[in-house]
Amino acid sequence: MNIVLLVILVANGLISYKAFNDSHFFRKYEFHIGSIRSGEQYRMFSSGFLHVDITHLFFNMFTLYVFAPYVIEAVGSLYFAYLYFGSLVAGNLLTLLFHKEDYYYRAVGASGAVTGIIYSAILLEPNLYMYGFIPGYIFGFAYLLFSIYGMKSKNDNIGHVAHFGGAIGGFGITLAKFPYFITQEPFTVLVLLVPIVILFVMAKMKKI
């Protein structure tokens, strides 16, 4: 067990458990547009350590536990931490951008950070298969398209924008360290890039 990964897992567990039993603590540190715009920017970071319930916490931490080793082995502990927290902030920044006028919008969870680690792993391990049979790049492409659908339909309580932003963070930060992936793995890079371009084109056209 890598020490940085262990610290992140334990911190998420302890802070989330505290919030499960203290609603004031939960409200003080959750992602809340109105509070962030009034100056409480710390929520952009703190909200990533809160979860709605034990199932939400377990799913995020288990997913992180599965994919983190691929990233840590390739980039080392410090850059892994940079990827994780960079993806967390990227997810919340995109959420803030898309919901900036919705002062009552609230969200919690490490999903943006975890999604960033998944996308980094897909880039770093071109032969990675999700669920044992789905090529990583296919999963990444489909997941981002599903996230766009979720943003547009708004028919569930999933933070699709944060997931998408986290994926962009993981994608961009990984390529910043390994820019030669663009020429070595152009197909994977292009497949993952297409939904990102689609999202911003749709946003520009006010279709989402």
LUMMIZA-15716 format. One record per atom (N, C-alpha, C): x, y, z; residue in one letter. Coordinates in steps of 0.02 Angstrom, whole numbers, padded with zeros to 5 digits, always signed. Each point is the difference from the previous one (the first is absolute). Example, Ala and Ser with C-alpha at 12.3 -4.5 7.8 and 13.67 -1.06 7.14 Angstrom:
LUMMIZA-15716
+00660-00284+00390A
-00045+00059+00000A
+00045+00060+00000A
-00018+00053-00036S
+00042+00059+00003S
-00039+00055+00037S
END
This chain:
LUMMIZA-15716
+00042-00060+00000M
-00042+00060+00000M
+00044+00062+00000M
-00007+00041-00051N
+00038+00062-00006N
-00022+00049+00055N
+00046+00036+00030I
-00015+00043+00057I
-00046+00058-00020I
+00010+00029-00059V
-00042+00056-00022V
-00071-00025-00012V
-00007-00057-00033L
-00066-00029-00011L
-00034-00015+00067L
+00038-00029+00046L
-00028-00017+00066L
-00025+00062+00036L
+00039+00054-00002V
-00020+00062+00033V
-00066+00027-00030V
-00005-00003-00067I
-00061+00024-00033I
-00060-00042+00019I
+00009-00066+00001L
-00055-00045+00018L
-00022+00012+00072L
+00048+00004+00045V
-00016+00010+00071V
-00033+00068+00011V
+00027+00052-00032A
-00028+00068+00009A
-00072+00002-00025A
-00014-00030-00057N
-00068-00002-00025N
-00046-00037+00049N
+00024-00056+00026G
-00040-00039+00046G
-00015+00037+00065G
+00051+00030+00031L
-00009+00034+00063L
-00042+00064-00007L
+00014+00039-00051I
-00037+00063-00009I
-00072-00013-00019I
-00011-00050-00044S
-00069-00017-00019S
-00038-00027+00060S
+00032-00041+00041Y
-00033-00027+00059Y
-00020+00056+00049Y
+00045+00049+00008K
-00016+00058+00041K
-00062+00035-00027K
-00003+00009-00066A
-00057+00035-00031A
-00065-00040+00004A
+00005-00067-00001F
-00060-00042+00006F
-00037+00016+00065F
+00039+00018+00051N
-00028+00009+00067N
-00003+00073+00023N
+00016+00046-00045D
+00001+00071+00018D
-00023+00040-00060D
-00064+00016-00002S
-00028+00035-00058S
+00029+00071-00008S
+00017+00032+00056H
+00030+00067-00004H
+00069-00004-00035H
+00039-00049+00019F
+00065-00011-00032F
-00009-00013-00074F
-00049-00042-00018F
-00014-00016-00070F
-00016+00063-00039F
-00046+00041+00026R
-00021+00060-00035R
+00056+00052-00005R
+00044+00002+00050K
+00054+00049+00000K
+00052-00013-00053K
+00010-00064-00018Y
+00055-00018-00045Y
-00023-00028-00068Y
-00065-00006-00012E
-00024-00025-00064E
+00012+00051-00055E
-00005-00023-00062F
+00003+00044-00058F
-00068+00035-00005F
+00001+00067+00005H
-00062+00038-00002H
+00014+00065-00038H
-00033+00008-00057I
+00015+00056-00045I
-00005+00067+00035I
-00055+00012+00036G
-00009+00064+00033G
+00056+00016+00049G
+00020-00050+00039S
+00053+00011+00050S
+00068+00011-00033S
+00013-00038-00054I
+00064+00008-00036I
+00004+00069-00031I
-00054+00022-00030R
+00000+00066-00033R
+00003+00057+00051R
-00017-00015+00062S
+00004+00052+00051S
+00068+00000+00035S
+00046-00045-00021G
+00068+00002+00025G
+00026-00063+00032G
-00042-00051+00008E
+00022-00061+00034E
+00029-00051-00050E
+00056+00019-00032Q
+00029-00041-00052Q
+00028-00066+00026Q
+00011-00005+00065Y
+00026-00062+00029Y
-00047-00059-00014Y
-00063+00015-00012R
-00049-00053-00015R
+00017-00037-00066R
+00036+00033-00044M
+00021-00031-00063M
+00044-00061+00014M
+00034+00001+00057F
+00045-00054+00019F
-00033-00045+00052F
-00029+00029+00052S
-00026-00039+00056S
-00058-00045-00020S
-00040+00021-00049S
-00058-00040-00020S
+00020-00068-00028S
+00063-00005-00024G
+00024-00063-00028G
+00013-00054+00052G
-00004+00018+00064F
+00010-00049+00053F
-00065-00018+00036F
-00056+00026-00025L
-00065-00015+00028L
-00039-00046-00047L
-00041-00042+00029H
-00042-00045-00040H
-00070-00003+00030H
-00048-00017-00042V
-00070+00000+00021V
-00014-00056+00051V
+00029-00059-00013D
-00011-00057+00045D
+00057-00050-00009D
-00004-00055+00036I
+00054-00049+00000I
+00007-00033-00069I
-00055-00009-00036T
+00003-00030-00066T
+00038+00045-00049T
-00016+00064+00002H
+00034+00050-00041H
+00075+00000+00015H
+00017+00000+00064L
+00070+00000+00021L
+00035-00064-00023L
-00031-00057+00012F
+00032-00064-00018F
+00012-00005-00075F
-00049+00019-00040F
+00007-00006-00072F
+00058+00043-00025F
+00005+00062+00024N
+00054+00044-00022N
+00069-00026+00023N
+00004-00021+00062M
+00065-00022+00027M
+00021-00068-00030M
-00047-00044-00011F
+00017-00064-00031F
+00025+00011-00072F
-00034+00044-00037T
+00021+00015-00068T
+00069+00030-00001T
+00013+00046+00047L
+00066+00030+00005L
+00053-00053+00016L
-00016-00044+00046Y
+00046-00053+00020Y
+00018-00046-00059Y
-00047-00011-00045V
+00011-00044-00058V
+00044+00034-00052V
-00012+00064-00014F
+00034+00034-00055F
+00064+00037+00020F
+00005+00020+00062A
+00058+00039+00022A
+00067-00034-00013A
+00007-00066+00012P
+00065-00032-00011P
+00028+00008-00070P
-00044+00000-00051Y
+00024+00010-00069Y
+00034+00068-00006Y
-00030+00050+00031V
+00026+00069-00005V
+00062+00008+00042V
-00001-00025+00061I
+00057+00008+00046I
+00062-00033-00029I
-00009-00059-00029E
+00058-00036-00029E
+00031+00040-00057E
-00041+00037-00037A
+00026+00036-00059A
+00027+00069+00017A
-00031+00035+00049V
+00019+00070+00011V
+00031+00013+00069V
-00005-00048+00046G
+00026+00010+00068G
-00052+00031+00046G
+00015-00001+00064S
-00048+00021+00051S
-00018+00074-00003S
+00050+00043-00008L
-00012+00072+00001L
-00043+00022-00059L
+00016-00025-00059Y
-00039+00020-00059Y
-00070-00031+00003Y
-00006-00059+00030F
-00066-00029+00011F
-00042+00047+00043F
+00029+00026+00054A
-00037+00047+00042A
-00020+00062-00039A
+00046+00024-00041Y
-00015+00058-00043Y
-00057-00015-00047Y
+00001-00060-00030L
-00055-00021-00044L
-00066-00003+00037L
+00001-00030+00059Y
-00061-00010+00038Y
-00031+00067+00018Y
+00039+00044+00032F
-00027+00063+00022F
-00012+00049-00058F
+00040-00005-00052G
-00012+00040-00059G
-00066-00019-00033G
-00014-00064-00003S
-00063-00023-00029S
-00059+00020+00044S
+00009-00003+00065L
-00052+00021+00046L
-00019+00073-00012L
+00050+00043-00003V
-00012+00071-00010V
-00028+00013-00071V
+00025-00037-00050A
-00025+00008-00068A
-00074-00016-00004A
-00020-00054+00034G
-00071-00019+00001G
-00043+00054+00031G
+00023+00029+00055N
-00039+00051+00034N
+00001+00066-00038N
+00056+00015-00034L
+00002+00061-00041L
-00049-00004-00058L
-00004-00058-00032L
-00048-00007-00055L
-00071+00004+00026L
-00012-00029+00059T
-00067+00004+00030T
-00017+00072+00015T
+00048+00037+00027L
-00012+00071+00015L
-00015+00038-00064L
+00035-00015-00054L
-00011+00033-00064L
-00070-00013-00026L
-00022-00063+00003F
-00064-00019-00028F
-00059+00020+00044F
+00011+00007+00065H
-00055+00014+00046H
+00008+00066+00036H
+00039+00046-00027K
+00018+00061+00036K
-00060+00043+00018K
-00055-00006-00037E
-00059+00040+00016E
-00049-00037+00045E
+00013-00063+00013D
-00043-00040+00044D
+00028+00002+00071D
-00019+00052+00037Y
+00031+00012+00065Y
-00016-00054+00051Y
-00050-00041-00013Y
-00020-00052+00048Y
+00031-00068-00017Y
+00039-00003-00053Y
+00029-00065-00021Y
+00049-00025+00053Y
-00008-00063+00018R
+00043-00032+00050R
+00026-00066-00027R
+00060-00020+00022A
+00027-00065-00020A
+00055-00020+00048A
+00012-00065+00004V
+00056-00026+00040V
+00028-00062-00035V
+00059-00020+00020G
+00028-00063-00025G
+00067+00007-00034G
+00036-00055-00001A
+00066-00004-00031A
-00004-00023-00073A
-00060-00002-00027S
-00010-00029-00067S
+00042+00034-00054S
+00005+00066+00003G
+00040+00035-00051G
+00073-00021+00003G
+00027-00004+00061A
+00070-00021+00008A
+00010-00072-00022A
-00047-00043+00018V
+00005-00071-00018V
-00006-00009-00075V
-00045+00037-00032T
-00007-00004-00072T
+00064+00023-00035T
+00032+00051+00028G
+00064+00022-00028G
+00053-00055+00003G
+00001-00038+00054I
+00048-00055+00007I
-00017-00055-00050I
-00064-00014-00011I
-00020-00050-00049I
+00024+00020-00069I
-00009+00063-00019Y
+00020+00022-00067Y
+00075+00002-00007Y
+00035+00015+00053S
+00073-00003-00002S
+00022-00073-00011S
-00032-00047+00036A
+00017-00071-00008A
-00013-00024-00071A
-00055+00024-00030I
-00015-00020-00069I
+00055+00023-00048I
+00025+00061+00011L
+00055+00025-00042L
+00065-00038+00013L
+00014-00013+00063L
+00063-00032+00019L
+00003-00074-00016L
-00060-00031-00003E
-00004-00072-00014E
-00045-00012-00061E
+00025+00008-00060P
-00041-00006-00060P
-00036-00068-00005P
+00028-00051+00031N
-00031-00067-00003N
-00046-00014+00059N
-00016+00053+00038L
-00045-00008+00057L
-00070-00017-00023L
-00030-00050+00031Y
-00068-00020-00016Y
-00045+00010+00061Y
-00056+00035-00010M
-00048+00011+00053M
-00047-00059+00004M
-00013-00024+00060Y
-00043-00058+00012Y
+00025-00062-00036Y
+00064+00001-00020G
+00030-00059-00029G
-00006-00006-00076G
-00044+00041-00031F
-00010-00009-00072F
-00011+00064-00039F
-00009+00057+00033I
-00011+00063-00035I
+00066+00039-00003I
+00027+00013-00060P
+00061+00039-00004P
-00007+00067+00036P
+00052+00021+00035G
-00004+00061+00040G
-00021+00060-00039G
+00026+00009-00061Y
-00016+00059-00039Y
-00073+00001-00021Y
-00029-00060-00012I
-00072-00005-00017I
-00042+00019+00061I
+00020-00025+00058F
-00036+00017+00062F
+00003+00076+00011F
+00060+00029-00007G
+00008+00071+00011G
-00042+00041-00047G
+00000-00018-00063F
-00040+00036-00050F
-00074-00004+00017F
-00024-00061+00014A
-00071-00010+00015A
-00021+00035+00064A
+00045-00002+00050Y
-00017+00031+00064Y
-00008+00075-00006Y
+00044+00032-00039L
-00005+00072-00009L
-00063+00018-00040L
-00017-00040-00049L
-00062+00013-00037L
-00061-00007+00047L
+00002-00051+00043F
-00054-00009+00049F
-00003+00059+00047F
+00057+00027+00019S
+00001+00058+00044S
-00031+00061-00034S
+00014+00009-00064I
-00031+00055-00038I
-00076-00009+00000I
-00022-00062-00012Y
-00072-00014+00001Y
-00030+00017+00068Y
+00036-00020+00054G
-00024+00014+00067G
-00004+00075+00015G
+00050+00038-00025M
-00001+00073+00010M
-00060+00030-00036M
-00015-00025-00060K
-00053+00029-00040K
-00069-00020+00026K
-00008-00062+00020S
-00066-00024+00021S
-00018+00021+00072S
+00051+00004+00043K
-00010+00021+00070K
-00055-00039+00034K
+00000-00066-00011N
-00053-00041+00029N
+00024-00045+00056N
+00058+00015+00029D
+00024-00039+00057D
+00040+00046+00047D
+00024-00027+00054N
+00038+00039+00049N
+00075-00011-00004N
+00023-00026-00057I
+00071-00014-00010I
+00036+00064-00023I
+00060+00012+00027G
+00038+00059-00019G
+00039-00011-00064G
-00036-00004-00056H
+00031-00016-00064H
+00054+00052-00019H
-00013+00064+00016V
+00048+00052-00019V
+00066-00010+00037V
-00004-00017+00064A
+00061-00011+00039A
+00039-00060-00027A
-00036-00053-00020H
+00033-00059-00029H
+00036+00020-00064H
-00034+00039-00042F
+00029+00020-00063F
+00061+00045+00012F
-00007+00047+00046G
+00056+00044+00015G
+00060-00038+00028G
-00014-00050+00043G
+00053-00041+00027G
+00035-00039-00055G
-00039-00026-00048A
+00030-00036-00056A
+00045+00045-00041A
-00022+00062-00011I
+00042+00049-00037I
+00064+00013+00039I
-00006+00006+00066G
+00059+00011+00042G
+00050-00057-00005G
-00025-00062+00008G
+00044-00058-00005G
+00032-00006-00068G
-00039+00013-00052F
+00023-00003-00069F
+00055+00052-00012F
-00013+00062+00019G
+00046+00054-00013G
+00064-00004+00041G
-00006-00017+00064I
+00059-00003+00044I
+00045-00058-00020I
-00030-00056-00022T
+00040-00056-00023T
+00038+00017-00064T
-00035+00032-00047L
+00033+00020-00063L
+00054+00053+00012L
-00009+00041+00052A
+00051+00050+00016A
+00065-00033+00020A
-00005-00057+00034K
+00061-00036+00020K
+00028-00043-00056K
-00046-00027-00041F
+00021-00045-00054F
-00027+00025-00067F
+00022+00058-00024P
-00027+00027-00063P
+00012-00045-00060P
+00050-00044+00005Y
+00014-00044-00057Y
-00055-00053-00010Y
-00046-00006+00048F
-00057-00046-00009F
-00041+00022-00061F
+00002+00064-00016I
-00039+00026-00056I
+00022-00032-00065I
+00065-00014-00006T
+00025-00032-00061T
+00006-00075+00008T
+00010-00024+00062Q
+00007-00072+00011Q
-00068-00036+00003Q
-00050+00034+00029E
-00067-00029+00007E
-00052+00048-00027E
+00007+00021-00064P
-00044+00052-00027P
-00074-00021-00001P
-00013-00065-00012F
-00070-00022-00004F
-00034+00007+00068F
+00033-00023+00053T
-00029+00004+00068T
-00011+00073+00019T
+00051+00043-00012V
-00006+00070+00017V
-00057+00033-00038V
-00006-00015-00064L
-00052+00030-00042L
-00070-00023+00023L
-00007-00065+00014V
-00065-00026+00021V
-00023+00033+00064V
+00046+00011+00047L
-00018+00032+00064L
-00011+00075-00008L
+00032+00030-00050L
-00005+00072-00011L
-00067+00019-00032L
-00026-00044-00043V
-00061+00017-00039V
-00058+00021+00045V
-00019-00039+00052P
-00056+00022+00042P
+00013+00067+00035P
+00063+00014+00017I
+00016+00063+00033I
-00014+00058-00048I
+00020-00008-00063V
-00014+00051-00051V
-00075+00007-00010V
-00036-00056-00003I
-00072+00002-00009I
-00034+00040+00056I
+00022-00013+00062L
-00030+00035+00057L
+00007+00076-00008L
+00060+00023-00015F
+00011+00072-00003F
-00032+00032-00061F
-00006-00037-00054V
-00037+00025-00058V
-00074+00007+00018V
-00027-00050+00033M
-00071+00003+00021M
-00011+00058+00049M
+00048+00009+00046A
-00007+00055+00048A
+00003+00067-00035A
+00045+00006-00049K
+00006+00061-00039K
-00065+00016-00037K
-00032-00053-00025M
-00063+00008-00037M
-00060+00003+00046M
+00013-00003+00066K
-00053+00000+00051K
-00048-00058-00009K
+00027-00057-00018K
-00039-00061-00008K
+00001-00042+00064K
+00036+00024+00050I
+00005-00038+00061I
+00005+00048+00061I
END
